Amino acid sequence: MTLPSLYYDKNDHKLLEILNDLTNRGVDRSHFKTILEPYLRPHGIKELAAEPGLRIGYAIMQLLQSLTSEQSSDRIKALIALRDETLAAARGSMRNNRARVLVQIGKELIRARGDDEKQLELAHDFRRAALGKIGFLRRQMKKYHLLEMPEEWNQVTFDDRVHDANSKGRKSATHLIMDAWVKGIRHLTVVYYEFMEPAVARELFASARILDISVRVGIEYRALFRGKLIKIVWSPNGLQDDSDRDEFFRQEAVQDLMRLGRQVQADRTGYVRAVTERFNEVHRQSMQQEFGILPPPINYEDVARVIGTGQPSIFHLGNHIHERLMPLFANRVAELRLQYAESDYDTKAAIAMQIETLDSLDAETIVERYLVPAENPDIPDPDSPGRCGDAPELLRLDPAALTARLRHACPASLLTLILTDLDLADVIEILYDCEGRISHFEIFNIKSLTELQVTRRLPISKLLQAINEHNAVTLKRMISYCIDQLGCCGTPEGLAQRERLEEILTDFHRLLDRYRRHPLKGTIGSGSTGRSTRTHGMGFAVVETLPLRSQREVRSAAGASCIPVVCDVASAVEFVPPTVRPGRRRGLANTLAHLPGVRGLICAKRSRWRVSGYRIEDGRCGNVVSLGGMSREGNGLQLFEELKTGRKKPSADRVNTTLKNLLKVLLGFIPAFLTFYLTKEWWVLAYLGGVIWFAITGVRNIIQSVLGGGGLRRSAYLTWHDYIDWERIADSLLYTGFSVPLLDWLCKSMVLDRGFGITTATDPLMLYTIMALTNGVYISTHNLVRGLPRKAALGNFFRSVFSIPVAFAFNMVVSWALALHGVTDAAAVLQLWAAVISKFASDCVAGIIEGLADRGHNIAMRHWDYTEKIRQVFELFAQLEIAFPTRNMLETLSRPEEFIELSRSSGTDHVSEVMANALDLLYIRMYKPRAREALRLALATMNEDELDVFLASQQILAEEKEVAMLFVNGLVGRNFSKALSFYLVRYRDYLDELDRETTYSRHRPEDEPMPEVVC
């Protein structure tokens, strides 16, 4: 057997080959684009176009490669497809976390293009993550520095300051939102400078809505205060809907602000252009003198083209220069390595130092050494407060005038004061002058977090607390303290500020009154741009809202993510009563849902966290931690190359899945066989005991999977092995093999028989009880070791408890059968088979319990499929009603020929969407396990009008010629024959079934229970 077949699966190579075809060989992607259409669901007809791994990879590729604003609609489509595909691929108890891992590995897979070995490893990891083993997922989260998040997705995670490519960041708005979701962030503030484009806001909010992230935009302005420019971030409220945003940007005051902001940006753009020229004229030569490298001339137009419609900054310029220099750095290091071997001691030291400097010359270092105003003093600094008359109008406003103008443009807005370079006296004066318009302090920006910053922020935190508590005594003392301190400095500026504070002191109660109804709040931001290697990445979390495992992980690494901020949080539990079917009376379940002692059993429970505020703790870590790690990898340049000893042998994790499963079965079979062979004299048990033991486990798993998937009534398009998870069976056989020596030899023979004299003859009930409890402890222990949820481990323990009466009953039946056949010593025979009987009883109970759990999972997944798909059907029908207000669209939709003609003649062709929705529903019903139960549940929750709309929308399947043309035109790619054949054979039966089911749903008895959904 060759090495690749030993270590990777056939599907790993297939996935990698198809992705590389898409990325490297310029393959026509037109027949793949349909898989990103939002109206095609992941469990629908497009499964016949490509496997989930390819669809996820293609969606990520579209996000990473479409960075210009003109492609924002493509990014939105890709994000919707990515969300749906990952959530659909994620099964079991870690659905959201598994989706995060799939996206992260998918990103790495796309980025590793050109490194076939790494891509193959990632493809294998990707497919393993899709299987959903909890232990593997947790190892992957640790590998990629992702904290496990609660599956309820109710964690308090946030970042109050990040940047995308439209300010000074690297990522598009959609890419930024995707990365925030992967990190587990639920609340985000994206900050721009001086202005923002409506199209940017539209993409940002659309992306956030897709991934259920609460997002706020902030526009940073600068105000002139005592000879320096201070920063204030303006966050307009009420921009969640497109209509609200359009109305906001149409307001004259807002348009005026955006116009003035563009003037400031034009000023900054002029500086970036001038610095680009200075770099070409001066700094290139200095780099050649220092490093022996002459960088190529930088074209400003290339920089502007890369960032699209974003706001050009020296950070974008530095990143562009760094990218152009990296090949030159690599060549220079290669030259220096050759010189090193033949050089003397001093020269070697100089070479080593130069390579170290080249390695540290990242984009931020380039900005600091060559692009900042201090290195280009003859170019006017756009951020200099001393420009006076020639500065743009916005930069000549003081804080009071600026905040008044911002609040006038949008009264429902938040204004955050950035505390950088401000002390307590400055903050008090600004708060008083702004007359309560400042609503937030940026307590910390993690990018500049130092011990000095903590020391300076502590009195400001106490000021915030004093104002919010309306503590006049403390506020008066703080103002008096500032007056005393300013009196000691003796500078004219200090004396002027002292006089101003003395005026404020005589009227300081006004400051308290202005915040009596709307208290001051704090924010914490990372300032992440997605490119820095020196500062933390984006995201913060409140520790108490994370799972216990993540809390332990955070506390064990407290030094790396410690922030001296404490957040006061409280947990709130909501009870959601069962849904009452329209037109039905409230049943017993709804009455019980309001009884305090019973509602926990009837209602669905939702946990929420309420945050009351942040405060700074001096000298110790708080309960707010950073989610973003810090990378110090440099440019990856080093003096000595790593020795390459040929092809690296893959790790054991990459062993071929089939071979791995066979090895697990063999490893479990050895102790089982040896136990029976060495302890039993009867040849049947000696040679076949292990086989019988494994057969019980294997058949139980198969029956459990088949029953969970639909049993004898499963889809005609699914064979029995389509329901089987062979890796789960292999794991089960591995651990069940080690239970043989535990139960049969140690527990039954050594302890019970020889130690206490307990046998099937003396006390069969005690024998089976102790064996069942021992088996329960063993199963629960290895469940926990494997990383399964505690609830599952506890359930497996009680399954063994439930098997006690079953085992005792089996014992009685076998004893009666032996006596009936004339066996004289039935107790001796039963003693030999006691462990097998106990095992058989345990697996019978497990088959029922776990089969029901699998059934519940499958129904829950189908419920999710139908909920999303039917929502699309109703939304599309609403669009048709709006497009044709004078037509009865229900009757028109019921006559497909008339609907097709009307839709196409009007210029608003929705035919393909209606067809795709119907084909998705047909595919789900015929191919997916437990679809019938889920369909009945979906129909049972509809009222009469909804049933009519749903049934009418499916009638378009009767138009065979039109549907066939949709397949030919590329709905599921070029290989459409299988999908077309499936449609032609099955759609009539499907429409007949819908007629029966909708008729039954309309007349379903009120007291008949609805199908159960287990989420």
Buried (B, 14 or more C-beta within 10 A) or exposed (E): EEEBEEBBBEBBBBBBEBBBEBBEEEEEEEBBBBBBBBBBBBBBBBBBBBBBBBBBBBBBBBBBEBBBBEBBEBBBBBBBBBBBBBBBBBBBBBBBBBBBBBBBBBBBBBBBBEEEEBBBBBBBBBBBBBBBBBEBBBBBBEEBBBBBBBBEEBBBBBBBBBBBBBBBBBBBBBBBBBBBBBBBBBBBBBBBBBBBBBBBBBBBBBBBBBBEBEBBBBBBBBBBBBEBBBBBBBBBEEBBEEEBBEEBBEEEEBEEBBEBBBBBBBBBBBBBBBBBEBBBEEBBEEBEEEBEBEBEEBEBEEBBEBBBEBBBBBBBBBBBBBEBBBEBBEEBBEEBBEEBEEBEEEEBEBBBEBBBEBBBBBBBBBBEBBBEBEBBEEBBBBBEBEBEEEBBEBBBBBBBBBBBBBBEBBEEBBBBBBBEEBBBBBBBBBBBBBBBBBBBBBBBBBBEBEEEBBEBBBBBBBBBBBBBEBBEEBBBEBBBEBBEBBEEEEEEEBEEBBEBBBEBBEEBEEBBEBBEEEBBBBBBBBBBBBBBBEBBBBBBBBBBBBBEEBBEBBEEEEEEBBBBBBBEBEEEEEBEBBEEBEEEEEBEBBEBBEEEEEBEEBBEEEEEBEBEBBBBBEEEBBBBBBBBEBEEEBBEBBBEEEEEEEEEEBEEEBBBBBBBBEBBBEBBBEBBBBBBBEBBEEEEBBEBBBEBBBEBBBEBBBBBBBBBBBBEEBBEEBEEEBBBBBBBBBBBBBBBBBBBBBBBBBBBBEBBBEEEEBBBBBBBBEBBBBBBBBBBEBBBBBBBEBBBBEEBBBBBBEBBBBBBBBBBEBBEEBBEEBEEEEBEEBBEBBBBBBBBBBBBBBBBBBBBBBBBBBBBBBBBBBBBBBBBBBEBBBEBBEBBBEBBEEBEBBEBBBBBEEBBEBBEEEEEEBBBBBBBBBBBBBBBBBBBBBBBBBBBBBBBBBEEEBBBBBBBBBBBBBBEEBBBEBBEEBBBBEEBEEBBEBBEEBBEEBBEBBEEBBEEBEEBEEEEEBBEBEE
